[in-house]
Amino acid sequence: MQARLAITQPIALPLREGFGSVDSVSCFRQLDQCDSPDVLVAEIARVLRPGGLLLLTVPNGNVEALLRPWFHVEMQQALNSPEQRLLICTRNKKSV
């Protein structure tokens, strides 16, 4: 099994394989810092394989509507800060 780590700008992930080419994505404190969070979520969904895992920290707000078209939110957990939550999501099996 081959593992790769990419630390990159979130809007254009440099993956030649494109759709469904990675098993997991971690995204910490980006949705609240990004001008277009919907574009960021769509890009993560593009590269993450169906059934893949997304670890996401977000401000303590409702982002599930943004994630719902692509992801199933498995677990929500409060972090040490009352303003942050950890969401563990899986990529929906069917394509969008």
N, C-alpha and C positions, 0 to 999 in steps of 0.2 A: 504494500500500500504506500502511496506517495502522499506526502503532506506538503502544503504550501502555505505561507503566511504572506498576506499583502496588507500593508498599511498605506492607505491612499486617500485621496479626496473622494467623498462618498457619492458624488453625482455621476461620475463616469468611471466605473471600476474597470481596470485594465485587464480584462479577461477575454482572450481570443475565442475561447470556447463558447462564450455568451450564455444563453439561457440554460439554467439548470446545471451549471458546471461546478458548484461548490456545495459542500455538505453543511457548513455552518457559517454564520455571520454574527459578529459582535458589533454593536453600535452603541457607544456610550456618550451621552450628552450631546447628541447631534440634532435630534428633531427640534429641540428648543433653540438651537443656534443656527439653524438652516433657514434660508429665505423661502425655500420650496420643499417643505417636508413631504408633500405628496410625491414629488419627483424622487426624493431620496428613498421612500418606501417602495416605489415602483422599480427603482434600480436594484435594490436589494432583492426584491421578488424575482427580477429578471435573472440574476446570477445564481440564486439559491435553488437547488434541486427540489422537486416536489417531495414533501416529507422532511426537508432539511430544517435545521434548527436556527432560530434567531434569538439572540440574547440582546435585550434592548433596555437601556435606562432612559427614563423620561421624567419630565416634571410631573408632579402629582396632578395631572389633568386627564381628561378623557381623550385618549388617542385611539381607542378601539375602533371607532368609525373609520379612521384613516387606515388601520391595519386590516379590517374585516374583509375587504375584497381579495386579499392574498393570503392572510394568515389566520390560523386558529390560535387564540391566546390560551396557552396551557396553564400558566400560573402567573399570578401577580403577587409580588412580595414587597413590602415596604423596606427601604434601606435605612441606614442610620439617620439620614436627613429626612425630615418630614416632607420635604419638597420633591423627593425622588422615589421612584418605584422601579423595580426590576420586573420586566415582562419576559417570560420564556414562551416563545411562539413556535409553531411548526408551519411550514409552507403548505398551503392547501394542495391536495393531490391533483386536482384538475387544473388545467391551464386557464388563465384569465383571458 
